[in-house]
Amino acid sequence: MQTIIITGASDGIGAAAARQLKNKGYNVVLVGRSKEKTERIAKELNAPSHLADYSRLADVKRLASELKQYNRIDVLVNNAGGIMGAREVTEDGFEKTFQVNHLAPFLLTKLLIEQLIDSEAKVIQTSSAAANAFGKKFDVTDLNNDKGYAPLTAYGYGKLENILFTRELDRRYGKSGISTVAFHPGVVRSNFASETNHFMRIFYHTPLKYLMTISPEKSARMLTELVEGKPGVDWKSGEVYSKGKPMSVAFKDDGTVARELWERSEQFVNNVL
């Protein structure tokens, strides 16, 4: 039985995918920030769960230590993330959008890398078309979003970082057995934008009949298909998908920026490793 770890599993896509995969007989491990919501889903599914707040890298390090109890990690779904409000710096010294959407999952993946290699795991990133809409002016030398911060711009950069991380993870560890893919889930009705006062939060909270949003269950089916798909056959490792097809990325990179993002991220988390 394959073990699938899903972060951001207490709500939205993560919770819906956990239900679908559990119903298919997989061993699902839930990771969430809210103790109440995570434990409620865990009880519903009779599944193990872990807590971590991605705005604290110490939580991520503890989480990685806890996840090493599992003999195998066949799939790691880096799904946790969000749109923030006014610019905020975490206790670790990083802009919160950057840390929650990229740096924390980067750290978790890095801490679990040997386990992932041993399991020939799939690493799946929940990205977004926001990478195209708001990430075109991404500057890898300004990862903390010091210049001209805006919630959607920072979020778009974070989602682009998910794609660049997917590509670089494939470049570095594809030959070691890890397969990696990112996907755009659509605008999903959930608590995803709960931390921002930006107008975009209405797209995630207004009833479906009023806006062109999709249900978490429908979006989760995209994730479930990637989990069950065969790399090299059903999807290409290092690629990003939308509606089952490769998604064009507006930000053009020959691999140089992806490499630099990885190296800078490593430098940022060195004091936690």
HELIX and SHEET records of a PDB file:
HELIX    1   1 GLY A   12  ASN A   23  1                                  12    
HELIX    2   2 LYS A   35  LEU A   45  1                                  11    
HELIX    3   3 LEU A   57  LEU A   67  1                                  11    
HELIX    4   4 LYS A   96  PHE A   98  1                                   3    
HELIX    5   5 GLN A   99  LEU A  103  3                                   5    
HELIX    6   6 ALA A  104  LEU A  111  1                                   8    
HELIX    7   7 ILE A  113  ASP A  118  1                                   6    
HELIX    8   8 ALA A  130  PHE A  134  1                                   5    
HELIX    9   9 PRO A  151  TYR A  173  1                                  23    
HELIX   10  10 GLY A  174  SER A  176  5                                   3    
HELIX   11  11 ARG A  201  HIS A  205  1                                   5    
HELIX   12  12 LEU A  208  TYR A  210  5                                   3    
HELIX   13  13 PRO A  216  GLU A  228  1                                  13    
HELIX   14  14 THR A  256  VAL A  269  1                                  14    
SHEET    1   A 8 SER A  49  LEU A  51  0                                        
SHEET    2   A 8 ASN A  27  GLY A  32  1                                        
SHEET    3   A 8 THR A   3  THR A   7  1                                        
SHEET    4   A 8 VAL A  75  ASN A  78  1                                        
SHEET    5   A 8 LYS A 122  THR A 126  1                                        
SHEET    6   A 8 SER A 179  HIS A 184  1                                        
SHEET    7   A 8 GLU A 239  SER A 242  1                                        
SHEET    8   A 8 LYS A 245  PRO A 246 -1                                        
END                                                                             
